Amino acid sequence: MLENETHTVRRSLADPDRGRTDWCRVRSLTDEDISAAVRDDPDAAPIMDESWFAVAARQLPAKKQLTMRLDQDVVDFFKSEGEGYQTRMNAVLRAYMEHVKRAR
């Protein structure tokens, strides 16, 4: 047994009530109770209401067209996933870039 396996907590969808959560209390919460708890939580993000959406604007990063040489099987794979394959390829590259940036 590995050292960190002694601290592993296993959960199962078949047995969700294990643990220290008071599920009876959670299930009894009303929408008003939840709203009040969020409103009183200093760590909760501010509510985005209609006035926020009225001035919000979606901004996409600028795109740069370029020519790349990719392995044929890579291109075939992304194309086989359907329309938008270039967007998915960009998303994979972005995820890698952000991962590397966080690791620095």
N, CA, C and O of each residue as an XYZ file, in Angstrom:
416
protein
N       0.855     -1.184      0.000
C       0.000      0.000      0.000
C       0.891      1.233      0.000
O       1.843      1.325      0.775
N       0.570      2.184     -0.882
C       1.312      3.427     -0.929
C       0.970      4.278      0.276
O      -0.109      4.156      0.856
N       1.897      5.138      0.642
C       1.710      5.967      1.825
C       0.449      6.830      1.730
O      -0.300      6.934      2.701
N       0.208      7.448      0.572
C      -0.939      8.341      0.463
C      -2.270      7.600      0.353
O      -3.320      8.231      0.469
N      -2.265      6.307      0.136
C      -3.509      5.543      0.058
C      -4.199      5.443      1.421
O      -5.399      5.172      1.480
N      -3.479      5.653      2.492
C      -4.100      5.598      3.813
C      -5.031      6.791      4.033
O      -5.889      6.750      4.914
N      -4.866      7.857      3.236
C      -5.694      9.052      3.386
C      -6.727      9.186      2.272
O      -7.425     10.198      2.202
N      -6.835      8.199      1.414
C      -7.776      8.253      0.315
C      -9.187      7.987      0.821
O      -9.433      7.005      1.521
N     -10.108      8.871      0.458
C     -11.510      8.704      0.818
C     -12.251      8.330     -0.447
O     -12.199      9.060     -1.437
N     -12.928      7.218     -0.428
C     -13.652      6.758     -1.599
C     -15.142      7.034     -1.421
O     -15.702      6.828     -0.344
N     -15.774      7.504     -2.496
C     -17.204      7.784     -2.485
C     -17.846      7.019     -3.626
O     -17.193      6.710     -4.623
N     -19.110      6.720     -3.478
C     -19.840      6.002     -4.496
C     -21.184      6.681     -4.709
O     -21.804      7.155     -3.757
N     -21.633      6.727     -5.962
C     -22.960      7.265     -6.235
C     -24.030      6.403     -5.580
O     -25.122      6.883     -5.277
N     -23.714      5.132     -5.362
C     -24.667      4.230     -4.731
C     -24.832      4.530     -3.239
O     -25.845      4.169     -2.642
N     -23.842      5.187     -2.641
C     -23.881      5.489     -1.211
C     -23.464      6.950     -0.996
O     -22.404      7.207     -0.426
N     -24.298      7.924     -1.454
C     -23.900      9.332     -1.368
C     -23.968      9.904      0.039
O     -23.421     10.979      0.281
N     -24.621      9.223      0.979
C     -24.808      9.782      2.311
C     -23.619      9.571      3.248
O     -23.636     10.042      4.385
N     -22.598      8.873      2.784
C     -21.412      8.719      3.625
C     -20.727     10.059      3.752
O     -20.830     10.893      2.852
N     -20.049     10.278      4.822
C     -19.348     11.539      5.016
C     -19.987     12.340      6.127
O     -20.825     11.838      6.875
N     -19.576     13.604      6.225
C     -20.035     14.445      7.319
C     -21.135     15.419      6.915
O     -21.561     16.226      7.742
N     -21.600     15.372      5.697
C     -22.646     16.291      5.250
C     -23.986     15.904      5.864
O     -24.374     14.736      5.853
N     -24.677     16.887      6.391
C     -26.012     16.685      6.948
C     -27.017     16.816      5.803
O     -27.564     17.893      5.567
N     -27.256     15.696      5.087
C     -28.100     15.723      3.897
C     -29.546     16.065      4.217
O     -30.229     16.659      3.383
N     -30.027     15.712      5.386
C     -31.398     16.075      5.761
C     -31.539     17.592      5.820
O     -32.536     18.147      5.358
N     -30.542     18.257      6.389
C     -30.573     19.720      6.465
C     -30.462     20.324      5.069
O     -31.176     21.275      4.748
N     -29.574     19.781      4.235
C     -29.402     20.301      2.875
C     -30.704     20.155      2.087
O     -31.133     21.088      1.409
N     -31.326     18.985      2.180
C     -32.569     18.745      1.430
C     -33.718     19.628      1.908
O     -34.652     19.893      1.151
N     -33.657     20.082      3.158
C     -34.748     20.896      3.693
C     -34.586     22.387      3.368
O     -35.489     23.174      3.653
N     -33.463     22.785      2.781
C     -33.249     24.191      2.456
C     -34.208     24.638      1.357
O     -34.420     23.937      0.367
N     -34.777     25.816      1.558
C     -35.647     26.395      0.531
C     -34.803     27.274     -0.382
O     -33.646     27.564     -0.075
N     -35.380     27.698     -1.505
C     -34.673     28.616     -2.397
C     -34.317     29.908     -1.662
O     -33.248     30.479     -1.881
N     -35.210     30.361     -0.797
C     -34.949     31.578     -0.030
C     -33.766     31.386      0.921
O     -32.940     32.286      1.073
N     -33.683     30.207      1.566
C     -32.551     29.910      2.457
C     -31.234     29.961      1.687
O     -30.248     30.527      2.158
N     -31.234     29.365      0.502
C     -30.015     29.313     -0.306
C     -29.638     30.714     -0.773
O     -28.467     31.088     -0.724
N     -30.618     31.490     -1.225
C     -30.355     32.861     -1.665
C     -29.785     33.701     -0.530
O     -28.852     34.477     -0.739
N     -30.338     33.553      0.668
C     -29.844     34.306      1.825
C     -28.412     33.896      2.162
O     -27.579     34.744      2.485
N     -28.128     32.605      2.088
C     -26.770     32.134      2.393
C     -25.766     32.691      1.386
O     -24.662     33.085      1.761
N     -26.143     32.724      0.121
C     -25.245     33.276     -0.909
C     -25.075     34.770     -0.682
O     -23.957     35.281     -0.749
N     -26.161     35.471     -0.416
C     -26.118     36.923     -0.199
C     -25.210     37.268      0.990
O     -24.506     38.277      0.950
N     -25.217     36.454      2.032
C     -24.444     36.726      3.244
C     -23.012     36.196      3.180
O     -22.219     36.450      4.087
N     -22.677     35.467      2.123
C     -21.344     34.875      1.993
C     -20.391     35.880      1.367
O     -20.570     36.260      0.210
N     -19.374     36.320      2.117
C     -18.447     37.318      1.562
C     -17.611     36.778      0.401
O     -17.052     37.559     -0.368
N     -17.520     35.466      0.265
C     -16.736     34.889     -0.823
C     -17.564     34.634     -2.080
O     -17.014     34.279     -3.122
N     -18.861     34.809     -1.990
C     -19.724     34.554     -3.149
C     -19.555     35.666     -4.173
O     -19.420     36.838     -3.821
N     -19.563     35.285     -5.434
C     -19.459     36.271     -6.511
C     -20.717     37.126     -6.530
O     -21.794     36.658     -6.162
N     -20.586     38.376     -6.955
C     -21.789     39.221     -7.022
C     -22.792     38.654     -8.032
O     -22.416     38.036     -9.028
N     -24.054     38.878     -7.749
C     -25.108     38.398     -8.632
C     -25.085     39.216     -9.928
O     -25.034     40.446     -9.901
N     -25.124     38.512    -11.050
C     -25.158     39.200    -12.329
C     -26.618     39.360    -12.725
O     -27.249     38.414    -13.196
N     -27.149     40.556    -12.531
C     -28.554     40.803    -12.825
C     -28.711     41.395    -14.223
O     -27.745     41.473    -14.983
N     -29.923     41.809    -14.557
C     -30.217     42.353    -15.888
C     -29.349     43.563    -16.207
O     -28.917     43.730    -17.347
N     -29.089     44.413    -15.207
C     -28.277     45.614    -15.472
C     -26.851     45.232    -15.850
O     -26.223     45.904    -16.668
N     -26.337     44.156    -15.258
C     -24.982     43.696    -15.621
C     -24.973     43.214    -17.065
O     -24.082     43.566    -17.838
N     -25.978     42.400    -17.429
C     -26.030     41.865    -18.790
C     -26.286     42.964    -19.826
O     -25.891     42.825    -20.984
N     -26.942     44.053    -19.417
C     -27.233     45.144    -20.353
C     -25.956     45.809    -20.854
O     -25.922     46.317    -21.974
N     -24.905     45.812    -20.034
C     -23.651     46.470    -20.447
C     -22.534     45.479    -20.758
O     -21.453     45.878    -21.191
N     -22.789     44.197    -20.539
C     -21.769     43.182    -20.797
C     -21.574     43.006    -22.301
O     -22.517     43.108    -23.085
N     -20.336     42.742    -22.676
C     -20.032     42.502    -24.091
C     -19.103     41.306    -24.185
O     -18.156     41.172    -23.410
N     -19.387     40.449    -25.139
C     -18.545     39.279    -25.360
C     -17.346     39.699    -26.197
O     -17.496     40.301    -27.260
N     -16.171     39.378    -25.711
C     -14.964     39.719    -26.445
C     -14.177     38.453    -26.712
O     -13.775     37.751    -25.784
N     -13.962     38.168    -27.969
C     -13.190     37.002    -28.363
C     -11.759     37.423    -28.658
O     -11.523     38.532    -29.138
N     -10.810     36.552    -28.377
C      -9.424     36.891    -28.709
C      -9.278     37.065    -30.216
O      -9.976     36.419    -30.997
N      -8.368     37.938    -30.610
C      -8.109     38.150    -32.037
C      -7.549     36.862    -32.635
O      -6.739     36.174    -32.014
N      -7.986     36.556    -33.828
C      -7.515     35.345    -34.517
C      -6.430     35.731    -35.506
O      -6.460     36.822    -36.077
N      -5.482     34.846    -35.706
C      -4.407     35.035    -36.672
C      -4.428     33.861    -37.623
O      -4.327     32.707    -37.207
N      -4.558     34.159    -38.897
C      -4.558     33.087    -39.886
C      -3.112     32.712    -40.189
O      -2.259     33.574    -40.397
N      -2.857     31.396    -40.208
C      -1.517     30.927    -40.529
C      -1.599     29.554    -41.166
O      -2.643     28.901    -41.159
N      -0.482     29.136    -41.711
C      -0.401     27.822    -42.320
C       0.424     26.928    -41.404
O       1.520     27.299    -40.984
N      -0.113     25.742    -41.096
C       0.585     24.784    -40.227
C       0.673     23.444    -40.936
O      -0.187     23.101    -41.746
N       1.695     22.710    -40.633
C       1.800     21.332    -41.114
C       1.503     20.431    -39.918
O       2.210     20.448    -38.910
N       0.436     19.645    -40.060
C       0.006     18.742    -38.995
C       0.006     17.322    -39.529
O      -0.147     17.101    -40.730
N       0.179     16.363    -38.635
C       0.098     14.959    -39.037
C      -1.305     14.675    -39.555
O      -2.294     15.149    -38.997
N      -1.378     13.895    -40.630
C      -2.665     13.616    -41.269
C      -3.646     12.951    -40.312
O      -4.838     13.259    -40.341
N      -3.160     12.035    -39.457
C      -4.078     11.356    -38.543
C      -4.653     12.316    -37.502
O      -5.777     12.130    -37.037
N      -3.885     13.339    -37.137
C      -4.388     14.342    -36.192
C      -5.524     15.128    -36.845
O      -6.580     15.316    -36.242
N      -5.307     15.583    -38.066
C      -6.340     16.325    -38.780
C      -7.571     15.444    -38.996
O      -8.700     15.890    -38.793
N      -7.353     14.206    -39.404
C      -8.473     13.279    -39.629
C      -9.292     13.086    -38.357
O     -10.522     13.058    -38.396
N      -8.599     12.955    -37.233
C      -9.306     12.765    -35.967
C     -10.206     13.954    -35.667
O     -11.394     13.777    -35.398
N      -9.657     15.163    -35.709
C     -10.452     16.340    -35.384
C     -11.598     16.524    -36.380
O     -12.704     16.892    -35.984
N     -11.349     16.275    -37.664
C     -12.416     16.387    -38.660
C     -13.508     15.345    -38.413
O     -14.688     15.614    -38.640
N     -13.116     14.164    -37.950
C     -14.110     13.102    -37.718
C     -15.065     13.444    -36.572
O     -16.141     12.857    -36.468
N     -14.681     14.380    -35.724
C     -15.528     14.810    -34.611
C     -16.629     15.763    -35.072
O     -17.507     16.126    -34.288
N     -16.584     16.168    -36.343
C     -17.655     17.003    -36.883
C     -17.251     18.436    -37.104
O     -16.086     18.814    -36.986
N     -18.261     19.223    -37.431
C     -18.065     20.636    -37.742
C     -17.385     21.365    -36.580
O     -17.605     21.034    -35.415
N     -16.569     22.345    -36.906
C     -15.890     23.127    -35.876
C     -14.565     22.526    -35.445
O     -14.077     22.813    -34.352
N     -13.982     21.697    -36.294
C     -12.755     21.002    -35.881
C     -11.607     21.973    -35.635
O     -10.785     21.723    -34.753
N     -11.520     23.073    -36.381
C     -10.438     24.030    -36.161
C     -10.603     24.739    -34.817
O      -9.623     25.023    -34.129
N     -11.833     25.015    -34.459
C     -12.108     25.631    -33.157
C     -11.707     24.687    -32.031
O     -11.130     25.119    -31.033
N     -12.014     23.382    -32.189
C     -11.616     22.402    -31.165
C     -10.100     22.298    -31.079
O      -9.548     22.193    -29.984
N      -9.421     22.327    -32.223
C      -7.953     22.262    -32.213
C      -7.396     23.475    -31.461
O      -6.453     23.349    -30.679
N      -7.985     24.644    -31.703
C      -7.558     25.851    -31.007
C      -7.780     25.708    -29.502
O      -6.943     26.132    -28.706
N      -8.915     25.109    -29.113
C      -9.225     24.929    -27.689
C      -8.199     24.017    -27.022
O      -7.802     24.258    -25.882
N      -7.770     22.974    -27.727
C      -6.756     22.064    -27.177
C      -5.434     22.814    -27.000
O      -4.779     22.688    -25.965
N      -5.050     23.585    -28.001
C      -3.811     24.367    -27.902
C      -3.899     25.399    -26.788
O      -2.929     25.615    -26.062
N      -5.064     26.040    -26.648
C      -5.240     27.031    -25.573
C      -5.128     26.368    -24.197
O      -4.481     26.908    -23.299
N      -5.754     25.205    -24.029
C      -5.689     24.501    -22.742
C      -4.243     24.161    -22.401
O      -3.824     24.298    -21.252
N      -3.479     23.717    -23.399
C      -2.067     23.411    -23.160
C      -1.315     24.682    -22.770
O      -0.540     24.678    -21.814
N      -1.542     25.771    -23.509
C      -0.867     27.040    -23.214
C      -1.168     27.499    -21.784
O      -0.258     27.888    -21.052
N      -2.438     27.455    -21.391
C      -2.813     27.920    -20.051
C      -2.230     27.017    -18.970
O      -1.846     27.497    -17.904
N      -2.161     25.717    -19.234
C      -1.541     24.782    -18.287
C      -0.068     25.129    -18.083
O       0.408     25.184    -16.949
N       0.649     25.361    -19.175
C       2.080     25.689    -19.086
C       2.273     27.022    -18.359
O       3.181     27.156    -17.538
N       1.422     28.005    -18.658
C       1.527     29.304    -17.989
C       1.325     29.177    -16.484
O       2.042     29.802    -15.702
N       0.333     28.356    -16.075
C       0.092     28.174    -14.631
C       1.256     27.474    -13.949
O       1.555     27.744    -12.786
N       1.912     26.577    -14.673
C       3.011     25.810    -14.080
C       4.259     26.663    -13.865
O       5.121     26.319    -13.056
N       4.349     27.762    -14.582
C       5.550     28.629    -14.469
C       5.588     29.392    -13.187
O       6.525     30.154    -12.950
